[in-house]
Amino acid sequence: MTLKSDLASRKSLLRKHILAQREQLPEVLHGQYSLVIARRLAQMPVYQRSGVVLAYMNFGTEFDSRSWVMQVLADGKRLVLPKVNRDTGQLDLYRVHDLESQLAAGLWGIAEPVPERCERLIDLNEVEFALLPGVAFARDGARLGYGGGYYDKLLMRQPVIRPGGRAALAGSLVGERMKPYPVLVAAAFALQVVQDVPQEKTDVRVDWLVTEQGIIDCSV
C-alpha cells in the first residue's frame, strides 16, 4: 500500500466512525448543542468585528447552522453562501440577504443560492470570517471533510495563501501589500473532536474550533 492510499484509508475509516457517532446523537441534544454553538459563534470577538461572513447551510446530522445564519443577517453583516458548481467541481460564492427567496435545494438536497437571484462574490479576500463544515477536527486545527475537497480548493484559489491557515495576515514574497485573509472557523459537536486527523499538504487547517463545550484556539 502506498503512503497516499494509506492516508486515504485512514481518512475514510475516521470519517465513517465519526459520522456513525454523529448519527447516534439524540435529536433533542442535537438541537440543544446546535443552539449553544450558534450562541458561542455570535459571541466571538473575531465574528463581531467582521463585516462579511461566509457560512453554509447544513444537511443531515451536521451542526444546525440555520439559526446562526439568521443571526448573521440580523447583525447586519453581509452573508455569503456557497454553491457547488458541477461544471468546475468547485464552490461559487454568492451574497444572500433573504434565505426564503434566494435559496433552493441543490446538490445532496443542501439549500444553496440561486444564481439568478443573488450577487456573485468573485474575490474570497472580501470575506473576513469563514465558517467551514467538516466531519472530524483536531485541536491543532486539522480538519477532515466529506472527501470532495471543495473547501480546500476554494481556499487554495486565494492569490495569497497562509501556510497551514495560521497567520491573520499574509503577504507575497515580492513585497506585495499585506492582504486580509478570512479567519477560518469550524463548528462541530464535541464528539467530532479527535486526537489526530490525517492530513495532506493540500488540507487547510482552521484557526478556531467551536463546540457545545467551548471555543478552542487552534494556534496554541
PyMOL commands that set and color helices and strands:
alter all, ss='L'
color gray80, all
select helices_A, chain A and resi 3-23+27-43+45-48+66-74+99-102+107-109+115-117+124-126+150-156+163-165+190-192
alter helices_A, ss='H'
color red, helices_A
select strands_A, chain A and resi 52-54+78-85+90-96+103-105+111-113+119-121+129-132+136-138+143-144+169-170+179-180+183-187+193-194+208-211+214-217
alter strands_A, ss='S'
color yellow, strands_A
deselect
rebuild
show_as cartoon
